[in-house]
Amino acid sequence: MYLLKYFKELTVNPKNAYVLKGLILQLAIQGKLTTNWRKENSDIEPASELLDRIKKEKEKLVKEKKIRKEKVLPKIAKEETSYEIPKSWVWCRMGDLFSMSTGKGYKKSEYSLSGIKLFQIANVSFGQTSWDTTIYLPDNYASKYPEEVINEGDLVMALNRPLLKNKLKVAVLDVNDGPSIIYQRVGKFNFHLNNMSNWMLNYLQSPFFIDWLSEQVRGINIPFVNQTKLYQHITVLPPLEEQKEIVNVVETLFKEVEQLEQLTVQRIGLKEDFVTSALQQLTTNNVNQEWRFLQDHFKPFFNETSNIKKLRETVLQLAVQGKLTRSWRESHPELVSGSHHANELLKRIQKEKAQLIKDHKIKKEKPLPPITQEEIPYELPEGWVWCRLGIVTDIIAGASFKSGDFNETGGVKCIKITNAGVRNFVETDDFLPKGFNDLYPNYLIKEGDLILALTRPYIKDGLKISICPPTYNNSLLNQRVASIRSMTNNIYHPYIFTFIQSPKVLNYYKSKFDGKSQQPNMKMGDITDLLISIPPKEEQKVIVQKVNALTALCDILERELQQSQEHSEKLMHSCLREVFEGKREVCV
């Protein structure tokens, strides 16, 4: 098939395999997969004669009282048909081709330990059956309710909750499924002449039918489809022999798509294994050597979202462990010892904070707990020290402004929890009245402050922490948001931002809150007590520079991945257009 030529390119976006299968079914029900077959089999019985024979058989069964007489279905107007079909095909109503049996609502008291299986909605999946749980009814129920018995080759469909994520719960039973008895709201297709289960299965799974069905489903708590609507649906009927050929062609193409899809899954899995191993080597071995090895493999291996995320996390973790700046320290020993040692840095910071408290510029805080040996997660390079975040920063929680205080006409900008995104500040237009900055001076935020969400503080991508931009300088801080600010020049504030984004910090907070509350809430102590590794000041700057450069590389890789996926989507749409507009022959 024409599209399969491009499948390796198309599978950059994994959902294209599902789209391809939908296209195959769509082409199948339009007769476009069997064009060559019809040319070679022009003498077969047309579908119009098959339909006449089905109608006569139905009348005979009604006369013999084997099936009920149903309401006459309305004739099909030409404007009701949806697309051109081959000359040997016909349009008809579904009710012309089959009637439907539905099961009873059996009580638990009727269940037995063995006997005939009960086929419930849970047993029908998307094109196949599922027997995770098996319930039995007594053997004599098969003769008691013969019209509800299903066997190998029968077509069944869920009438309650028939659709899930645009897929239909419908299947043809195989040898392991029957005999069974259908439960209530499971529909069994009874064909009046020839068994057309496999052809109808393809039709029912096509995008054309599913789009129609999604508009017919009713009910909010338990969505359902009405049997009358199914009977009235306008469908296509190919000649019987062509139905068989279509089923064979679809099965062949599906197998080919699935093989290619499996290769794609294996390729992605292998890449993820390589990336995990390579990044592990990076964190444990010689960073420079492993980094040079990784650089040679950026393009082929870092083209999956999950792998780029792992790379970004590894860069951050290496940075705060001092592994990105090992060579720099060896080249600048004078900048990591003596007065530059982080111990000396902390002494100067504590002296400055004491003066700020004396000058009433910041509040005096409670003493922070001493650091225990058990808390230290890894060994630090020479010149670094561990300390509590509250020692090197001033941390402010927001004020409880009332909803009635806010207005849309301007005033003082207010930073809310919604502004704290993962790495990136989220712009909003929330204002408090003019003069509130004078009323609440202790809650004013400065450009460069770190804004941290205190409620639901993290998602799978990381902590909700970002830098306050210049446009929000002198904004007021709302409740459930915290500001982290460096009060001294002895700390390079962007390093604090880098550290708090590192994976170990995220894992620390997850372990602290996960499973304990549906809505995690940080307290001030959860921030002030956080353990942070402090390098000499000049090294802090070098770390941030390296992280920014490598993060920019991750951004480039993500953009290239997005462009590649967009190219894949455009190629898919282009292929679809060429096939449907007849610019490409559909051949198998």
Secondary structure as GFF3:
##gff-version 3
##sequence-region A 1 588
A	DSSP	three_ten_helix	2	6	.	.	.	ID=ss1
A	DSSP	alpha_helix	7	10	.	.	.	ID=ss2
A	DSSP	alpha_helix	16	29	.	.	.	ID=ss3
A	DSSP	alpha_helix	35	40	.	.	.	ID=ss4
A	DSSP	alpha_helix	47	63	.	.	.	ID=ss5
A	DSSP	three_ten_helix	78	80	.	.	.	ID=ss6
A	DSSP	beta_strand	90	93	.	.	.	ID=ss7
A	DSSP	three_ten_helix	94	96	.	.	.	ID=ss8
A	DSSP	beta_strand	98	102	.	.	.	ID=ss9
A	DSSP	three_ten_helix	108	110	.	.	.	ID=ss10
A	DSSP	beta_strand	116	119	.	.	.	ID=ss11
A	DSSP	three_ten_helix	121	123	.	.	.	ID=ss12
A	DSSP	beta_strand	135	137	.	.	.	ID=ss13
A	DSSP	alpha_helix	141	144	.	.	.	ID=ss14
A	DSSP	three_ten_helix	146	148	.	.	.	ID=ss15
A	DSSP	beta_strand	149	150	.	.	.	ID=ss16
A	DSSP	beta_strand	155	158	.	.	.	ID=ss17
A	DSSP	beta_strand	163	164	.	.	.	ID=ss18
A	DSSP	beta_strand	167	168	.	.	.	ID=ss19
A	DSSP	beta_strand	170	172	.	.	.	ID=ss20
A	DSSP	beta_strand	180	182	.	.	.	ID=ss21
A	DSSP	beta_strand	186	191	.	.	.	ID=ss22
A	DSSP	alpha_helix	197	204	.	.	.	ID=ss23
A	DSSP	alpha_helix	207	216	.	.	.	ID=ss24
A	DSSP	alpha_helix	227	232	.	.	.	ID=ss25
A	DSSP	beta_strand	234	237	.	.	.	ID=ss26
A	DSSP	alpha_helix	240	284	.	.	.	ID=ss27
A	DSSP	alpha_helix	287	295	.	.	.	ID=ss28
A	DSSP	alpha_helix	298	301	.	.	.	ID=ss29
A	DSSP	alpha_helix	305	320	.	.	.	ID=ss30
A	DSSP	alpha_helix	326	331	.	.	.	ID=ss31
A	DSSP	three_ten_helix	333	335	.	.	.	ID=ss32
A	DSSP	three_ten_helix	338	340	.	.	.	ID=ss33
A	DSSP	alpha_helix	342	358	.	.	.	ID=ss34
A	DSSP	three_ten_helix	373	375	.	.	.	ID=ss35
A	DSSP	beta_strand	385	388	.	.	.	ID=ss36
A	DSSP	alpha_helix	389	392	.	.	.	ID=ss37
A	DSSP	beta_strand	394	397	.	.	.	ID=ss38
A	DSSP	three_ten_helix	403	405	.	.	.	ID=ss39
A	DSSP	beta_strand	412	415	.	.	.	ID=ss40
A	DSSP	three_ten_helix	417	419	.	.	.	ID=ss41
A	DSSP	beta_strand	431	432	.	.	.	ID=ss42
A	DSSP	alpha_helix	436	439	.	.	.	ID=ss43
A	DSSP	three_ten_helix	441	443	.	.	.	ID=ss44
A	DSSP	beta_strand	444	445	.	.	.	ID=ss45
A	DSSP	beta_strand	450	453	.	.	.	ID=ss46
A	DSSP	beta_strand	458	459	.	.	.	ID=ss47
A	DSSP	beta_strand	462	463	.	.	.	ID=ss48
A	DSSP	beta_strand	465	467	.	.	.	ID=ss49
A	DSSP	three_ten_helix	470	472	.	.	.	ID=ss50
A	DSSP	beta_strand	475	477	.	.	.	ID=ss51
A	DSSP	beta_strand	481	485	.	.	.	ID=ss52
A	DSSP	alpha_helix	493	500	.	.	.	ID=ss53
A	DSSP	alpha_helix	503	513	.	.	.	ID=ss54
A	DSSP	alpha_helix	524	528	.	.	.	ID=ss55
A	DSSP	beta_strand	531	534	.	.	.	ID=ss56
A	DSSP	alpha_helix	537	580	.	.	.	ID=ss57
###
